Amino acid sequence: MTIRMMLISSAAALAAVSGAQAADAIVAAEPEAVEYVRVCDAYGTGYFYIPGTETCLKVGGYLRFEVYGGPNQKGTSDWNARTRAQVQFTAKSDTEYGPLTGVIVLRNNGDNSSTTTTLDSAYIDIAGLRAGLFYGWWDDGLSGETDDIGSSVTLRNSIRYQYETSDFYAGIAIDELEDGYYKPGETANNFGVAAAIGGKAGAFTYQITGGYDTDNEEGAVRAMGTVAIGPGTLGLAGVYSSGPNSYYNKSEWAVAVEYAIKATDKLKITPAFQYYGNYGIVAGDFNKNNDAWKAGLTVDYQIVDNLYAKATVDYTDADNADSVTKGFFRLQRAF
């Protein structure tokens, strides 16, 4: 075969191969653009846009370790340890009525190897209207851990409306009192009506809260206030209950005082005192002529950013009962 024929044959073969490859070629798909998480600064720090939406999401919570001491903390034991993990999801988006907010709080309490997860809060909030499972105004208290001027159960399925500005708020709520106080022989699945006003004026803050239990046909009212004085904040509170009910049932009346001393930027020391009139419940009514008093001390210390320590102890002396000393130590890491 001549060189000329070899070149012609090779060229024909290459053309045939090239034609086959062109017919069978695979076209690679264009890569899709990746949408990175964007920071959402419209509602404060910590929010980010959920990819592909205009909804802002914030994830937070805390880890807590506690050791309690006092009579019968765990069965007949005088001490008990507990670990808690809590996470909160807050979603916000703009609407023609203002921000639409959704909150879900999950809590897991580990008292031993068997842990318990609960729905601690879950509610919808828009234009001052809130509906769902959340803590009401009767969960509020003074800054220490020794006051006892609120409901024994404050997490309820409720619907409320609250008007608020930067210095004032007022609202009304309807609460399901399924876990509240009920008289002997009855069951608790009634409802109550609560209302509150509060705000601040300079160094002074205040709150007035009322609640009426429709099943027990009893109500309670409470007033609290704080004012910055010297190196700390003075807190005063008073509560009155017409009879045992789901909003207040510790005593017919009580007064509490505390002084939260800011010793340093990281250390706060809060001594407190409370007095109860007609303390306790007997046969569905307050225990007449049985008074009590409580004194306590709480110490808060910020170890580093987002890591806190708290220790508290209190002593309660009732007229017709043994005195009780109890307290706890806590470490908490917030995020």
Secondary structure, DSSP 8 states (H G I E B T S, - for coil): --HHHHHHHHHHHHHHHHHHHHHH--------------B--TTSTT-EE-TTSS-EEEEEEEEEEEEEEEEEEETTEEEEEEEEEEEEEEEEE--TTS-EEEEEEEEEEESSSSEEEEEEEEEEEETTEEEEEEE-GGG---SSSS---S-S--EEEEEEEEEE-SSEEEEEEEEE-TTS---TT-----EEEEEEEEEEETTEEEEEEEEEETTTTEEEEEEEEEEEETTEEEEEEEEEESSS-SS--SEEEEEEEEEEEE-SSSEEEEEEEEEEEEESEETTEE-TT--EEEEEEEEEEEEETTEEEEEEEEEEEETTS--EEEEEEEEEEE-
